Amino acid sequence: MSRLVLLPLTLSLALAACGGSGTTISINAKDDEGNSSISTDANGSVQIKAPGFAGSIRLPKFHINAEDFEVNGVKLYPGSTIDDFRADAEDKGGNDDKGQVSIKFRSPAGATTVRDWFRDNMTKQGFKVETRANGLSGTTEDGQPFTLQLDADGASKSKGRMEVGK
């Protein structure tokens, strides 16, 4: 069933965000039927692999920004763009599923400003948040662990990486 969800999700992300310099996306799923993956590169090439099927297509370059992404009610800092999006899922049956989402992004504000903005917005959404020198860590309102790492990326800009899940 994981493979049926992967294709529409990835293609809708790609088609909804055409234009720009390009975002890479990687979605991987593992279940009792095998491994499936869909990945894109910054040039619009989409690779699809699933048990019994492999193929590739070319789409226009696309870019995902802050309005296109949300984690449990929290969007990225306004004006941010996503360089890389990765989702990994493993369906083990029952309640023992594993999954993790990881994004790399750039923001048009300094790391401290972005960190404080995330802290305030995550707290409003019920996250348990610990402030670290260059980021945040804690759990979402439903208990999933998260980390946020931020670094300077030139004058009054920052780059970050957020990971959510097991």
DAVEN-V272640 format. One record per backbone hydrogen bond with DSSP energy under -0.5 kcal/mol. CO is the residue of the C=O (numbers start at 1). NH is the residue of the N-H. If there is no record, write none. Layout:
CO_NH ; CO_NH
This chain:
1_5 ; 2_5 ; 2_6 ; 3_7 ; 4_8 ; 5_9 ; 6_10 ; 7_11 ; 8_12 ; 9_13 ; 10_14 ; 11_15 ; 12_16 ; 13_17 ; 14_17 ; 15_18 ; 17_63 ; 24_85 ; 25_40 ; 26_87 ; 27_38 ; 28_89 ; 29_36 ; 30_91 ; 31_34 ; 34_31 ; 36_29 ; 37_49 ; 38_27 ; 39_47 ; 40_25 ; 41_44 ; 44_59 ; 45_41 ; 46_57 ; 47_39 ; 48_55 ; 49_37 ; 50_53 ; 53_50 ; 55_48 ; 57_46 ; 61_19 ; 62_23 ; 64_82 ; 65_68 ; 66_69 ; 66_76 ; 69_76 ; 70_72 ; 71_74 ; 73_75 ; 74_71 ; 77_80 ; 80_66 ; 81_83 ; 81_106 ; 82_64 ; 83_24 ; 84_104 ; 85_26 ; 86_102 ; 87_28 ; 88_100 ; 89_30 ; 90_92 ; 90_98 ; 93_96 ; 98_90 ; 99_166 ; 100_88 ; 101_164 ; 102_86 ; 103_162 ; 104_83 ; 104_84 ; 105_160 ; 106_81 ; 107_158 ; 110_114 ; 111_115 ; 112_116 ; 113_117 ; 114_118 ; 115_119 ; 116_120 ; 117_121 ; 118_122 ; 119_123 ; 120_124 ; 121_125 ; 122_125 ; 122_127 ; 123_126 ; 127_129 ; 128_139 ; 130_137 ; 132_135 ; 134_150 ; 135_132 ; 136_148 ; 137_130 ; 138_146 ; 139_128 ; 140_143 ; 144_140 ; 145_165 ; 146_138 ; 147_163 ; 148_136 ; 149_161 ; 151_159 ; 154_153 ; 154_157 ; 157_153 ; 158_107 ; 159_151 ; 160_105 ; 161_149 ; 162_103 ; 163_147 ; 164_101
